Structures are given as structure tokens and as C-alpha cells.
Amino acid sequence: MDQLTPQSLDLEKLEKFQKKMLKQLMSLPTNTPDPAINILTGILPVDAQIHLKEKYIQYCESSTNLKRQQRVPTKIKLLTGTYILQPLRYKIYKEGTKDHCIACDCKEETLEHLLIECEAWNYLRDPILQTIKNLLTTNGNVRVEDLTCEMTIQVLMDITKIQKIYRITSDLISQIHVEFQST
């Protein structure tokens, strides 16, 4: 359905009616300046409200998937600790087993299990981790023995800490980022 935008004459009538009604509701004299009414009530003038609605509609129509755009990326949830793991999901929604991983049903779902140990995600995780390990050990100052579980999680989440410790070059970080994004 197309949006109907009032003509300038209708818009003027609407604005006069709005201001008159607001003055009456607030028991203000009729000679009160119009901007004072907008400031006192916090209500935008009619033309501004219409403009905002038009912009909102354009935004909604231009986005192919508004819901997807409003989702917080999983990596940010993991970094901020707001990603809901199974123990909390069970407490909130009573969904699945109490604390076991839904994907493999073998172990308690922790961040470490989700990112490193869960066998259900090996097919996705292994190529990425192998590429990162190869790049860090061949091009960086990192030894294979140093790549602990905690360090691997750190690399997956935010490589800047590892970069400082091992003085890894920005070019190598870019290579890892490109590999991580392409898989």
C-alpha cells in the first residue's frame, strides 16, 4: 500500500489543529509561540512526524532482511559474555537437557566445549583452526606447543592479545582474518 502524504494546504490545517489542541490540553493562551508548545510537550510538529515516518518506511523497504540486520553478531555475544550457553538456556526456557551440549549431547556446554571440543562442529572448526595454526607457526613466532586450548580460544575471539605477546605482524593478522572470513 502506498503512503499518502498530505498536500501543503492539508498539512497547514493539520498543524494548526495540532497546535490548537495542544494549547487547549495544556491550558495555554492562544498567543503562546508554537515552538514553545513543541518544547513543552516534546511532540514534534506534524511535518516532522510525517518526515520521520517516511524515512522509517524507506529504511524498512530498503533492507532486505531487517530482522537479520538487527541481530547482534555471535562473535560480539561471545566476546561480551552474553551468548546463551545450554545451562542458562535450560534455566530460562526449559529447553533440551539441563547442561549438556545440544549438538553432541556428550558434555556440559561451556565456551571451551563449544569453540574447541564439541565433535559436532569439527567439520566447521578444524579447517579454520588448522589454517590459523599453520599461519601462526610458519609465519609467526608461535610454537605448536604454545597453542593451548585457552590460546586457541583467544585467537578465535580476539587475536590482538596474541599479536602483542608474540609480536605478530599486521600482515599475518590480515591473512588470518581473510582465511577466517572466507571459510
VENGIDA-V768286 format. One record per pair of residues at least 12 apart in sequence whose ideal C-beta (glycine too) atoms are under 7 Angstrom apart, sorted by the first residue. I is the first residue (numbers start at 0). J is the second residue. D is the distance in whole Angstrom. If there is no record, write none. Layout:
i/j/d
I/J/D
I/J/D
This chain:
i/j/d
2/53/7
2/56/6
4/49/7
10/45/6
10/46/6
13/45/5
14/44/6
14/45/5
14/46/7
17/45/5
18/33/6
18/36/6
21/36/5
21/40/6
21/42/7
22/36/6
25/39/7
77/110/7
77/156/6
78/156/6
78/157/7
84/108/5
84/109/7
84/110/7
84/113/7
85/98/6
85/99/7
85/100/6
85/101/6
85/108/4
86/98/4
86/107/7
86/108/7
100/112/6
100/117/6
102/117/6
102/119/4
102/120/7
103/117/5
103/118/5
103/119/4
110/152/7
111/148/6
111/152/6
114/152/5
114/155/6
115/148/5
115/151/6
115/152/6
126/182/6
127/179/6
127/182/5
128/151/7
130/178/5
131/154/6
131/175/6
132/146/6
134/171/6
134/174/6
134/175/5
138/171/5
139/165/6
139/167/5
139/171/6
140/165/5
140/166/6
141/165/5
158/172/6
158/175/7
